[in-house]
Amino acid sequence: MSDVGNQSCLSTAENYTSFLVCVLHAWEEWAGLGKAEDYLSVMEYLLWVFTPLAVVFILPFLIVILLYLSILFLHVYKRKNQLKEAYCNNLWDGARKTLATLWDGHGAIWHGYEIHGMEKIPDEGAALIVYYHGAIPIDYYYFLANVILQKGRTCHSVADHFVFKIPGLKPLLEVFSVMHGPQEECVRALRSGHLLGISPGGVREALFSDETYPLIWGTRRGFAQVAIDARVPIIPMFTQNVREGFRSLGTLKFFRWLYERFRLPVAPVYGGFPVKFRTYLGDPIPYDPSINAVELADKVQQALQSLIEQHQRIPGNVLRALLERFHTKHRDE
């Protein structure tokens, strides 16, 4: 083929322009550029098809990056304020407020975050906040930021054991008073007058709940016993569209089996959609010495379920949640 091409080019050598065109075509044929164009077309098509899929799995990692940037800030802050540490009992106050402002800004810009019922959080004294756990509890981070900025308080939190095994996360957990969650430690924090946030569903609810927003608490009643022992009110909390912001593949049987068998919370999370987030705080459930932990837990579960039914359209829908960014009124019906 190339010999024929060369002879053809030589036969047209008298016409300089035709000769150059002929040589160019012969070179393209020799280099296989015609096939390359086909390959590029295929690659362009695959890129067009899979880019949205890649984006929805990459966006959750941006939250992880933001967490580690927060940790980096804490390290820099500590270095810069080492001399003040000996003279100041509240070294981390400035850092907490700075990070709270960062996370509050992220919530306002990316999710149009709103919180309704903040007046139900006491300005002083203890209370137990019980919340629904999304695939990523980013709404809870925004809530913590608002408690710091609006109430001037730090809300202690209970997290699963695996969180404390994540490399580099320790400074952030310590500064924001995150604990493993033994009942004695929780009662101690509440008796000291602190706010405490806990999700009875925990990792199981994060992985296995879905757009129908079921509460997956099983037989967990420890949080209720903590409230009884500490004699504090319980405030239910739910964030509208939290499942539309981030979703988990934990509903697939393989990931469910993996967690139940090895306690590995490795179900992929996708999303990061800029849907509307509204956090609703229910009426406080006061301490009542006449009821036991089982009765109190059922009462709290009913209160949280009521918040979900009142403020969340079920099943959740990502497109609808995105359009709610443009609505000025929140759903009260």
C-alpha positions as CSV (number, residue, x, y, z in Angstrom):
1,M,0.0,0.0,0.0
2,S,2.8,2.4,0.9
3,D,4.7,1.6,-2.3
4,V,1.6,2.4,-4.4
5,G,1.2,5.6,-2.4
6,N,4.8,6.6,-3.1
7,Q,4.5,5.9,-6.8
8,S,1.3,7.9,-6.9
9,C,3.0,10.8,-5.2
10,L,6.0,10.6,-7.5
11,S,3.6,10.6,-10.5
12,T,2.1,13.9,-9.3
13,A,5.4,15.5,-8.3
14,E,5.1,17.9,-11.3
15,N,2.3,19.7,-9.4
16,Y,3.9,20.9,-6.1
17,T,0.6,21.4,-4.3
18,S,-0.8,18.1,-5.3
19,F,2.4,16.5,-4.3
20,L,2.2,17.9,-0.7
21,V,-1.4,16.7,-0.3
22,C,-0.5,13.3,-1.5
23,V,2.5,13.0,0.9
24,L,0.3,14.2,3.8
25,H,-2.3,11.5,3.0
26,A,0.4,8.8,2.7
27,W,1.9,9.9,6.1
28,E,-1.5,9.7,7.8
29,E,-2.1,6.3,6.4
30,W,1.4,5.1,7.5
31,A,1.0,6.5,11.1
32,G,-2.5,5.1,11.4
33,L,-4.1,8.5,12.2
34,G,-7.3,7.5,10.6
35,K,-7.7,4.8,13.3
36,A,-6.6,7.2,15.9
37,E,-9.4,9.5,15.1
38,D,-11.8,6.6,15.6
39,Y,-10.2,5.8,18.9
40,L,-10.4,9.5,20.0
41,S,-14.1,9.5,19.1
42,V,-14.7,6.4,21.2
43,M,-12.8,7.9,24.1
44,E,-14.7,11.2,23.8
45,Y,-18.0,9.3,23.9
46,L,-16.9,7.3,27.0
47,L,-15.8,10.4,28.7
48,W,-19.1,12.0,28.0
49,V,-21.0,9.0,29.4
50,F,-18.9,8.4,32.5
51,T,-18.0,12.0,33.6
52,P,-21.3,12.5,35.5
53,L,-20.9,9.1,37.2
54,A,-17.3,10.0,38.3
55,V,-18.4,13.4,39.6
56,V,-21.0,12.0,41.9
57,F,-18.4,9.7,43.5
58,I,-15.7,12.4,43.7
59,L,-17.8,15.1,45.4
60,P,-18.1,13.2,48.7
61,F,-14.3,13.1,48.8
62,L,-14.3,16.9,48.8
63,I,-16.0,16.8,52.2
64,V,-13.1,14.6,53.4
65,I,-10.6,17.1,52.0
66,L,-12.4,19.9,53.8
67,L,-12.2,17.9,57.0
68,Y,-8.5,17.4,56.6
69,L,-8.0,21.1,55.8
70,S,-9.8,21.8,59.1
71,I,-7.3,19.6,60.8
72,L,-4.4,21.3,59.1
73,F,-5.7,24.6,60.3
74,L,-5.8,23.3,63.8
75,H,-2.2,22.3,63.6
76,V,-1.2,25.7,62.3
77,Y,-3.3,27.4,64.9
78,K,-1.7,25.4,67.7
79,R,1.8,26.2,66.5
80,K,1.0,29.9,66.3
81,N,-0.5,30.0,69.8
82,Q,1.9,27.8,71.7
83,L,3.0,30.7,73.9
84,K,-0.5,31.7,74.8
85,E,-1.4,28.2,75.9
86,A,0.3,28.7,79.3
87,Y,-1.8,31.8,79.9
88,C,-5.1,30.9,78.4
89,N,-7.6,28.3,79.5
90,N,-9.6,28.5,76.3
91,L,-6.9,28.1,73.6
92,W,-9.2,26.5,71.1
93,D,-12.1,29.0,71.2
94,G,-10.7,31.0,68.3
95,A,-10.1,27.9,66.2
96,R,-13.6,26.5,66.8
97,K,-15.2,29.8,65.8
98,T,-13.0,30.1,62.7
99,L,-13.8,26.6,61.6
100,A,-17.5,27.1,62.5
101,T,-17.6,30.1,60.2
102,L,-15.9,28.1,57.5
103,W,-18.4,25.2,57.7
104,D,-21.4,27.6,58.1
105,G,-20.3,29.4,54.9
106,H,-20.0,26.0,53.1
107,G,-23.5,25.1,54.2
108,A,-25.0,28.5,53.1
109,I,-23.3,28.5,49.7
110,W,-23.6,24.8,48.7
111,H,-26.9,23.8,50.3
112,G,-28.6,27.1,51.2
113,Y,-28.6,25.7,54.7
114,E,-31.3,26.8,57.1
115,I,-32.0,25.9,60.7
116,H,-35.4,26.2,62.3
117,G,-36.1,26.0,66.0
118,M,-32.7,27.1,67.2
119,E,-34.4,28.9,70.1
120,K,-35.2,25.4,71.5
121,I,-31.4,24.8,72.2
122,P,-30.8,26.2,75.7
123,D,-28.4,29.1,76.1
124,E,-27.0,27.3,79.1
125,G,-27.5,23.9,80.8
126,A,-27.6,20.4,79.4
127,A,-29.7,18.8,76.7
128,L,-29.5,15.6,74.6
129,I,-29.9,16.2,70.8
130,V,-31.1,13.1,68.9
131,Y,-30.8,13.3,65.2
132,Y,-31.4,11.2,62.0
133,H,-28.1,10.1,60.5
134,G,-27.6,10.8,56.8
135,A,-25.1,8.9,54.5
136,I,-22.7,11.7,55.4
137,P,-23.8,13.6,58.5
138,I,-22.7,16.9,57.0
139,D,-26.0,18.5,58.2
140,Y,-24.9,17.8,61.8
141,Y,-21.6,19.6,61.1
142,Y,-23.5,22.6,60.0
143,F,-25.7,22.3,63.1
144,L,-22.6,22.2,65.4
145,A,-21.2,25.3,63.6
146,N,-24.5,27.2,64.3
147,V,-24.5,26.2,67.9
148,I,-21.0,27.7,68.3
149,L,-21.8,30.9,66.3
150,Q,-25.3,31.5,67.6
151,K,-25.2,30.1,71.1
152,G,-21.5,30.5,71.9
153,R,-21.5,26.8,73.0
154,T,-19.7,23.6,72.0
155,C,-22.0,20.6,71.5
156,H,-20.3,17.4,72.5
157,S,-20.9,14.5,70.1
158,V,-20.9,10.7,70.1
159,A,-19.3,8.9,67.2
160,D,-18.7,5.3,66.1
161,H,-15.5,3.6,67.1
162,F,-14.2,3.4,63.5
163,V,-14.1,7.2,63.3
164,F,-11.4,7.3,65.9
165,K,-9.3,4.9,63.7
166,I,-9.2,7.3,60.8
167,P,-5.6,8.6,60.4
168,G,-5.1,12.3,61.3
169,L,-8.6,12.9,62.6
170,K,-7.7,12.9,66.3
171,P,-7.1,16.7,66.7
172,L,-10.5,17.6,65.2
173,L,-12.3,15.1,67.4
174,E,-10.6,16.4,70.5
175,V,-11.2,20.1,69.8
176,F,-14.9,19.5,69.1
177,S,-15.4,17.1,72.0
178,V,-16.2,14.0,70.1
179,M,-16.3,10.8,72.3
180,H,-16.7,7.0,71.8
181,G,-20.0,7.0,73.7
182,P,-19.8,4.8,76.8
183,Q,-23.0,5.7,78.8
184,E,-21.0,6.8,81.8
185,E,-19.0,9.3,79.8
186,C,-22.2,10.6,78.2
187,V,-23.9,11.1,81.5
188,R,-20.8,12.8,82.9
189,A,-20.8,15.3,80.0
190,L,-24.5,16.1,80.5
191,R,-24.2,16.4,84.2
192,S,-21.4,18.9,83.6
193,G,-23.9,21.1,81.8
194,H,-22.9,20.4,78.2
195,L,-25.0,19.8,75.1
196,L,-24.6,16.3,73.6
197,G,-25.6,15.1,70.2
198,I,-26.2,11.4,69.3
199,S,-27.7,9.4,66.5
200,P,-29.2,6.1,67.7
201,G,-29.1,4.8,64.2
202,G,-25.4,5.5,63.8
203,V,-23.4,3.8,61.0
204,R,-26.2,1.3,60.3
205,E,-28.7,4.1,59.6
206,A,-26.1,6.0,57.5
207,L,-25.4,3.0,55.3
208,F,-28.7,1.2,55.1
209,S,-31.4,3.9,55.2
210,D,-32.6,5.3,51.9
211,E,-34.7,7.9,50.2
212,T,-37.8,6.7,52.2
213,Y,-36.0,7.8,55.4
214,P,-36.6,4.8,57.7
215,L,-35.2,5.1,61.2
216,I,-32.9,2.1,61.8
217,W,-32.5,2.0,65.6
218,G,-33.0,-1.6,66.3
219,T,-33.1,-2.1,70.0
220,R,-30.9,0.8,70.9
221,R,-32.1,2.4,74.1
222,G,-28.9,3.5,75.7
223,F,-29.4,7.1,74.8
224,A,-32.7,7.2,76.6
225,Q,-31.1,5.7,79.7
226,V,-28.4,8.4,79.5
227,A,-31.1,11.2,79.4
228,I,-32.8,9.6,82.4
229,D,-29.6,9.2,84.4
230,A,-28.6,12.8,83.7
231,R,-32.1,14.1,84.1
232,V,-32.0,16.2,80.9
233,P,-34.5,16.9,78.1
234,I,-34.2,15.3,74.7
235,I,-34.4,17.5,71.5
236,P,-35.2,15.6,68.3
237,M,-33.6,16.9,65.1
238,F,-34.0,16.1,61.4
239,T,-32.6,17.7,58.2
240,Q,-34.8,17.9,55.1
241,N,-33.2,16.4,52.0
242,V,-30.2,15.0,53.8
243,R,-30.5,11.8,51.8
244,E,-30.7,13.7,48.5
245,G,-27.4,15.4,49.2
246,F,-25.5,12.2,49.7
247,R,-26.6,8.6,49.1
248,S,-25.1,5.2,50.0
249,L,-24.9,2.0,48.1
250,G,-25.2,0.2,51.4
251,T,-28.6,-1.1,50.4
252,L,-26.9,-3.6,48.1
253,K,-26.7,-7.0,49.7
254,F,-22.9,-7.4,49.4
255,F,-22.2,-4.2,51.5
256,R,-24.9,-5.2,54.0
257,W,-23.3,-8.6,54.4
258,L,-19.8,-7.1,54.7
259,Y,-20.9,-4.8,57.5
260,E,-22.9,-7.4,59.4
261,R,-20.1,-10.0,59.1
262,F,-17.0,-7.9,59.6
263,R,-18.4,-4.5,60.9
264,L,-16.7,-2.8,57.9
265,P,-18.6,0.4,56.9
266,V,-17.2,0.4,53.4
267,A,-20.3,1.0,51.3
268,P,-19.5,3.7,48.6
269,V,-21.2,7.0,49.1
270,Y,-22.1,9.2,46.1
271,G,-23.7,12.5,45.6
272,G,-22.6,15.9,46.9
273,F,-25.6,17.5,45.1
274,P,-26.2,21.1,46.1
275,V,-29.8,20.3,47.3
276,K,-31.7,22.4,49.9
277,F,-30.9,21.5,53.5
278,R,-33.3,22.6,56.3
279,T,-32.7,21.4,59.8
280,Y,-35.7,21.2,62.1
281,L,-35.5,21.0,65.9
282,G,-38.5,19.5,67.6
283,D,-40.0,20.4,70.9
284,P,-37.9,19.2,73.8
285,I,-39.1,16.1,75.6
286,P,-38.6,16.9,79.3
287,Y,-37.2,14.5,81.8
288,D,-39.9,12.4,83.3
289,P,-39.0,10.1,86.2
290,S,-42.2,8.1,85.8
291,I,-41.1,6.4,82.5
292,N,-38.3,4.0,81.8
293,A,-35.7,3.9,79.0
294,V,-37.8,1.8,76.6
295,E,-40.8,4.1,76.9
296,L,-38.7,7.2,76.5
297,A,-36.9,5.8,73.5
298,D,-40.2,5.0,71.8
299,K,-41.4,8.5,72.6
300,V,-38.3,10.1,71.0
301,Q,-38.5,7.8,67.9
302,Q,-42.1,8.9,67.4
303,A,-41.1,12.6,67.7
304,L,-38.4,12.2,65.2
305,Q,-40.6,10.2,62.8
306,S,-43.1,13.0,63.1
307,L,-40.5,15.6,62.0
308,I,-39.7,13.4,59.0
309,E,-43.3,13.0,58.0
310,Q,-44.0,16.8,58.5
311,H,-41.0,18.2,56.6
312,Q,-39.8,15.5,54.1
313,R,-41.5,14.4,51.0
314,I,-41.2,10.6,50.7
315,P,-39.6,9.2,48.7
316,G,-36.9,11.8,48.4
317,N,-36.1,13.1,45.0
318,V,-32.8,14.8,44.0
319,L,-34.3,17.0,41.3
320,R,-37.1,18.2,43.5
321,A,-34.6,18.9,46.3
322,L,-32.5,20.9,43.9
323,L,-35.5,23.0,42.9
324,E,-36.3,23.7,46.5
325,R,-33.2,25.9,46.5
326,F,-35.4,28.4,44.7
327,H,-38.3,28.1,47.1
328,T,-38.6,30.9,49.8
329,K,-41.0,28.9,52.0
330,H,-40.1,25.8,53.9
331,R,-42.5,22.8,54.1
332,D,-44.7,23.0,57.2
333,E,-47.6,20.8,56.1
